[in-house]
Amino acid sequence: MLLTGLAGWVASLVLLVEDFKLLSEPGYVPSCSLNPVLSCGSVMVTDQAQVLGFPNPIIGVVGFSVVVTLAVLSVAGVGLPRWVWAGLWLGTAAGTLFICWLIFQSLYRINALCPYCMVVWAIITPLLAVLTGQLWGNDRGALRVVAEWRWTFVAVFYALVLVLVFLRFQDYWLSLF
């Protein structure tokens, strides 16, 4: 949880800095704009990059700060009530849904991929899996089944996203060889 939280926080912070530079310096080319497909500059100038009226990376910086804080408390042996973990799980589940929407937007509306965004794409489902195991790994019934299959969900998510990215940009990927 600590590792995913730190990775998400760093990616969100770097993307936020890049976003501010793009807004403040005319002609700035973000460091994550590598080619026509991997181009966060193209992504950052869209409406989808600020769904709530401010840059999406602010949501990541705040959300992953909470994850890191709770992870540090957990590593330090502080016992937190179950409702705190349930709240973090709900926030992470909402974040996962938001990420799925952003993946769709990147692939089929914006037609570009943001490398820093993809870091967040990659860590959100393992974070959800860890929290699912923590909350329901010892339960009985349907929730335990969900907890037992959580890593399968992560693998399916990764495979699906990789296939969708490949298929969407296959002409570009194949032109590299």
N, C-alpha and C positions, 0 to 999 in steps of 0.2 A: 504494500500500500504506500509506503514511504517512497519507494523508487518510482512508482507510476505517478504519484503526486508531484514529486520533484521534476520529473520529465515533462509532465503537462504544464507545470508552472513556468519552467524555463522556456518551453516552446511558446506559450502564450505571451510571456514577457518580451521575448525577442520579436515576435510578430507584432506586438503592440508598439514597440520602439520603431520597427520598420514602417508601420502604419503612420505614426506621427511624422517620421522623416518624409514619407511620401506626401503627406498633407502640407508640410511646411517648406519643403524644398522642391521647387519646380524642376522637372526633369530628372528627379531622383529615380534610380533603378534599384529596387530592393535586392539584397544579396541572395534572396531565395528565388529570384527570377533567372532561371538557368537556361531555358529553351522555350519553344512555343507551348509545350505541354506542362512542364514544371515551371510555373510562372505565378508566384504569389502576387506580383504587382497587378496582374490581370484580375485576380480574385478580389484583392483589397479595394478596388474601385467600384465594385458592384453593390447593389442594394442588399444582397444577401450577406455582405460582410458587416452590416450593421443593422441587424434585424430589429433591435429594440431602440434604434435611434442613436446608438453609440457603437464604437468598434467591438465586434464580438470577442476579441482577445481580452477585453476587460472582464467579461464573464469568466473566461478561463483563469485569469490571474486571481480573481476573487475565489472562485470555486476550488481551484487547486490549492490555494492558501489554506482553506478549511481542511482539505484532505491531508495536507502536510502537517498541519497543527494537530489534528486528531491522531495521525500516525505517530508523531513524536510522543504525544501523551501515552499512546498505547505501548510504544517501545520502552518508555520510561516506567511502565507498570501501573499507570493510573487506570483504575477501573472506571469505565464510563457506562452509564446506564444504557440499556438496550434501545431506548427510544432515540438516543443520540445516533447510534449506528443505523437504526431504521431511517432516521432523517437523512443521513448521509447516503444510504442506499437509494432513497427516493430521489434525492438530488442527482445522484449518479445515473439512475435510470432515466430521469428527464434529460440529462446531458447526453446519454446514449441515443435517445430518440432525436434530439437536436442534431447530433453528429450524423445520424443516418439521413436526415433531411439535407444537411450540408453536403454530404457525399453525393446525393442525387443531384443537388444544384451544381456542384462542381463538375460532375460528369456530363450532365445533359442540358444544362442551361448556360453555365459559364464557359464550359469547354476548356478548362485548365485546372491544374492541380497545384495546391500550395504545399510545399514540403513540410513547413512547420505545422500546418493544419493536419497533415497526414500523421505526424507524431501523435497528435491528440487522438486521431482516429485509431491509432494502433494501441494506445494505452487505456482507452475508456472501457473497452470490454473486459480486459483482465482485471481492472479495478472493480468493475461491477461483479465479476466472478469471485474475487476475494471477499468482497462485502457480503455476497450471497452465501458463501460458505460460512462466514463468521456468524451471520444471522440465523441461518436455517440448517447448517450442517449437522446439528444434533437433534433436530426436530423429527417428528414422525409424520408420515402421510405425504401429501402432495408437495409440500414445501421442501421436504427432504429429497424428494425425487428431483426437484428443480436444482437443489444444491449439488446433488450427485452428478448431474449432467451439465453443470455450468462450464466446464472446460471444453466440452463438446460444442457448446454454443459459441465459445470464443473461436475455436478452430473453424467452425462453419462460417462465422462472421468474416474471419480473415480470408478464407478461401473465396467466399462470395465477392468481397471487395476486390481482391486480386484479379479474379476473373472479369469483373465488371470494368476495372481500370484497363486491363489488357484489351478486352473487346472494344471498349470505347476509343482507345488510342492505338489500336493494333497497326494501322498504317504507319504511324510515326515510329512505334517500337520496331517494326520489321524493317523500316528504312535505315535503321542504325546498323544493320548487319549486312 
